[in-house]
Amino acid sequence: RDTSVVWLGPSVDVEQNSHQVDRDLYDDGVYVLPSATLRPCAESRAYVLLRVANPGRTSGTAYLNLYFDWNRDGKWQGNDGCASEWALKNYSINLTTQTESMGVYVPTFMAGRNVEDIWYRAILTRDEQVSSGFAKGEFKQGEVEDYIQRTVTHIPPPPIPPDQPPDNPPEPPFIETTSGPTSRYGVICDPP
C-alpha cells in the first residue's frame, strides 16, 4: 500500500494488517462527537482532515468511506434499523482542487440509534472506490484508521490564572482524546 500521496490527518503510518481500534500510531484524521456531530437516527456529520503530499499538483479523486458499529456486534455490516453501518459510501474529493497540504471536509450521513461508545473505521482511497460493505479489502493508495468513540463525562476545568478575573475565564484550550478534540471544560466542541 502507498500512503505517500494522500492520507487522513497530519500523520500517517503503514499497517500491513489492521492494528484495530486506537492501537496504531496515527488515527488522527476523522472526528465525530456525540451530541455535537452525531445525533441518533438523524443526519450527522464528521470532520475529516485530508492531507496531500503535493498540494495543487495531486490529481485524481479520493474516496472516503465511514463504517460505524451502531449495534455493537463487533462487525461493520448490516444496520440497526435506523442506519446502515456503512454510513458514508465513496464520498468523493477532487484532489486537484486541494491547494493546501491539509484540507477539511465535512460529509453528512445518517447515524444509527447508538452514537456513544462505538467503534468506527475510516477508509480513504485514491482513484479506487470501495465496493465491500464489510469494511475490509486491499487498496493501492490511501489509509485505514480505526477509532473508538468514548463518551466524555467530566473533564475538570483548568485553574484560573492569578491575573485572570474569575468572571472572565480564559478561552478553553483544546485537548486531544481518542474520540477527537474536546474542551477542558467538558463541553464537546468542533475541531478548531
N, C-alpha and C positions, 0 to 999 in steps of 0.2 A: 504494500500500500504506500501511496505517495501522499504525505501530509505537508509537503513543502510549498504548495501553491495556494491553497485555501484551507482554513480551519476555523474552529469555533473558539472564541475568546482570545485573550492576549497570548497564551502559551499553548503549546501542543506537545503531545507525546505519541509514540507509536506503540500500539498494542498488537502483538501477534495473535492474541486471543483476548477476549473480554476480561478485564480485571474486576468486573462487576461494579456495583454502585459505590461511588466515592472512595475507591481503592486505588485509583491511579493518580498520577501527579497533577493533572491539569483538567479537571472537569470544571471549566470556568466560562462557558460561552452562552448558557441559556438560564434565564431566571424566570421562575413562576412562583408567585407568592399567594398563599391562601388569603382571602378577604381583600387583597389588593388587585391581583390579576386573575385569580382563579375563583370562579363562582359556581356552586353546584348547579348542574343541569342548565347552564346558561352560557352564552358566548363569553369566552375568556381570551386572555392574551398572554403571550410570552415575550420577553425582551431577549433578543438574540444579538450577540456580538460576533460579527463575522470578520475575520482578518484575511487579507490577501497579501502575498509576499511582494507583488509588484503592482501597486495601485495605479490605475489608469492604463496599464499595459497587460492586464489579465483579461483574457477573452473567455467566452463560454457562459454557461449557466450553472449556478449552484442550486442544489435541491435540498431542502430541509424537511425532515420527517420527525415528528414527535410521537412517542408512544407513552401512555400512562397506564399503570396497573390500577385502574379505578376500583375494581372489585377485590383487589389484594389477594389474588390467587397465585401469584408468582409468575404469571405469563403476561406478555403483551399481545393479547389477541382477544377477539370477541368484543363484547360490550357489556355494560352494566344496566342495560335497559334505558339508559339516558344518553350515553355517548359511546362511540367506538373507542377502543383502546388505541387504535391507530388514529390519533386525534388530528394530526396535521399531515396531509399526504402531498409530497412533492411540491412544497411551496417554492416557487422559482424566484431566483435572484439573479439579475443580469449583472455579471461580474465586470463587464465593460464599463458600466456606469459608476462603479465604485472607484472614486479617485483618491480616497484616503485609505491608509492601511487598515483602519478599523471602521466598520460600518455598523450601525444599529438598525435592526429591523424589528417590527412588532406585528407578527402574524396573529390572526384570531382563529379560534376553533371552539367547538362545543366541549365543555368539561363534563365529566361524569358526576355521579352523586357524591362520591367521597373525594374531597380535594385536600385533605390533611393527611400527613404521614403516609405518603405514597411514593412509589418508585417511578421514575420516568427515564426515558432514553431519548437522546437526540442523535440523529444520523444526518450528516452533511456529506453530500457527494458532489462531484463536479462532472457535468455533462453525462450523468448517468442517473436515471430515475430509479427509485426503489419500487420493486414490484411485490415484495413479500409483506404480508400483514403480520408476520411473526417477529419483526424487529431484528432480523439477522440476515447475513449474507456477506459476500466479499465485494469490495468496491475498489476501483483503480485509484481514485483520488478522493480525499476528504478525511473526515474524522467521526468517530463514535464517542459519545460521552454518556455516562450513566450517573444518575443522581438519586438521592433520597430527599424528599421534601419533609422536613420536620417542622412541627408547629412550635413556634416560639411562644412560650408562656410568660416569661418575665426576664427582662434584662435590666438590671438596676441602672438608674441614671448616673452619669459621671458626676463627681463632686464639682460644685460651683467654685470657680477660682476666686480667691480673695478679692481681686479687683473687679469682679463681675457682680453687679447688684442682683439680689435674689429675684426681683421682679422681672428681670430681663435675662433669662437663661441663655447660654450660648447655643448656637445652632448645633443640632445633633450631628456628631460625626458618624459616618457610616462604618459598619464593621462587616466583614465577610463571615457568613455561616455556610454550612453545607447546603442550605437552601437559598443562598443568594444574599444580597445586601439587605440589611435591616438597620434601624437606628438604635443607638444605645438607650433610648428612652422606651424601647419596647414597642414602638409603632412600626408596623410594616410599611416600608417606603418603596417607591420605584427607584431603580438604579439611578445614580446621579448622571 
